């Protein structure tokens, strides 16, 4: 009786002194090789994303953002960017503010322009809205400034700094700090404390919370204003519990962005 090919193969015995294929006698020669995986990061020296020399703010978790809390945003410029407190820079910046003032759930409420940085008071529906709104504003400002300077490339130095403000007193202090921020700098030409002064490179003209009226308030003419009215209680009326802003008031130093 003929056997099948499979039965004949199974009946074969291995050669003397030789183990069946795939086996080693008594485990001889069986070595467990280590499994090596490439990895980056982790808890070790030098791990993680490297900080660039131009970055002004470290990569840390940002504060929680809600539609009820005003946000103080600081945007710092690279050293090659021209002085922003000039008439030509103001003409370039205003259209950028007008286009980005109310987009993606982000609202530009107040601002002041300094030589090397921008201070902004904003509202945002969420952290995503804040990020998209600031990104849109940054892109428009960068395009306007590059067009003015006849160049291309990055304009802002690293990440923006954002801080949520959650009490009426702190919101009032923030408004003074942003609208009167130029009083911190001698080159701004601001008068001594106590004398009324409205920074022309800020949104002071459109702010309705002054004790004394602005000489040329924003009247909603043919040209769109660069800011929008606030919606949150803190920015619309809550801060007024502690008094209107005096145009001769000097801002106190707030928490500064880490360097």
Secondary structure, 3 states (H helix, E strand, C coil): CCCCHHHHHHHCCCCCCCCCCCCCHHHCCCCCCCCCCCCCCCCCCCCCCCCCCCCCCCCCCCCCCCCCCEEEEEEEECCCCCCCCCHHHHHHHHHHHHHHCEECCEEEEEEEECCCEEEEEEEECCHHHHHHHHHHHHHHHHHHHHHHHCCCCCCECCCCEEEEECCHHHHHHHHHHHHCHHHHCHHHCCCCCCCCCCCCCECHHHCCCECCCCCCCCCCCCCCCCCCCCCCHHHHCHHHHHCCECCCCCCCCCCCCCC
